[in-house]
Amino acid sequence: MRALPRMLLACVLLTACAKQVDARVAGNDDAAVDSLSLRLEELRTRDGLDDATCADRCSVGTQTCELAEALCALVERHPDRDDLPPRCAQGQEQCATARNACARCGP
């Protein structure tokens, strides 16, 4: 008879642990989105420097587009979140701007 309460307690604990894992995964994605957004902001700042060479601008453009793509992939994993799509759109706009800066630089 004592085994039943212990089994019930074990089931409750296991269920609680599963919920914690789900929350942690979402938290990891939130941290990744924040990290990618910060890296995009750093690249925007670097791209805005007047003394950047064409090679620098094109490198920044490539890196920006790669980060924007990664950011949008994370956003797509959470279609229920209204706060994330604008971050993807901002990354895509920044990618286009950085690519244009590279294209204007070339011969």
Salt bridges, closest charged atoms under 4 A:
ASP29 OD2 - ARG77 NH2 3.22
ASP29 OD2 - HIS78 NE2 2.60
ASP30 OD1 - ARG81 NH1 2.82
ASP34 OD1 - ARG87 NH2 2.91
GLU41 OE1 - ARG44 NE 3.24
ASP47 OD1 - ARG57 NH1 3.56
ASP83 OD2 - ARG81 NH2 2.84
